[in-house]
Amino acid sequence: MSLAAALAALATAGCGSSTPVPTLAQFAERANEICVDLTQQQGAIGARPALAETDQTAADAQEWREIEAVSREADAKVQALPRPPAETATIAQLVAGYFQEANDEHTLADAYASGDAAAVRAADNRFITLARRDAAVARSLGMTDCAKAQ
């Protein structure tokens, strides 16, 4: 065996890797833990009594900003998880979708803050469509709690 072939075999075998390659089930389990935490944080934000705002749209904008912040934190945690090689492309698609959902949450906050009802409806429709698509991808990966978090 040539030196190049031997090195390629070692690289393929993952020799020297400090992070073990997870199975899809292991990845989904870790991701689901992150999503359960996200759901709890989002629920706590939504369950708080209304802020002492005379303008409900300002309170809605603040709520969406807080939801965006916890979403981005959860997204970063899912992004950092080691991925099973066979599902790398699907997981990358899902992570990109989660990033866009957080962008849509930001857009919703801005739309509420500006009082633009048409912009709120448009951003909400985009967000719902994307969240449904991402939930289907999450379910296909065994990430059932992540599908619920959307």
C-alpha angles and dihedrals in degrees: 000000000000122000091247091052091048092051091048090051091051092049092048091050090054092239111174094017112142093202118061115229108250126222117241089255091053092048091048091049092053092044091049090054089055091048094049088054090047092051091051092050093047090047091052090051092050094044096056116108112261114277116253088265120141087201112064091197090063089052091048091050091052091048092052091049090054092046089050091052095052091042092054090048091052091044090055091052093051090045090054095053116108108251132220104248095230091059100040095112095047092047091048089053090051094047090050089051091051089051090053091048089057089049088052090050087054090049090050091052091051092047092051091046091053092046091233104152094186091052090048091053093046094047092045091051091050091047094049093048092049094044091053091050092047091048090056091050091047091051090050088057094048092254094134096157089051089052088055093047091066 
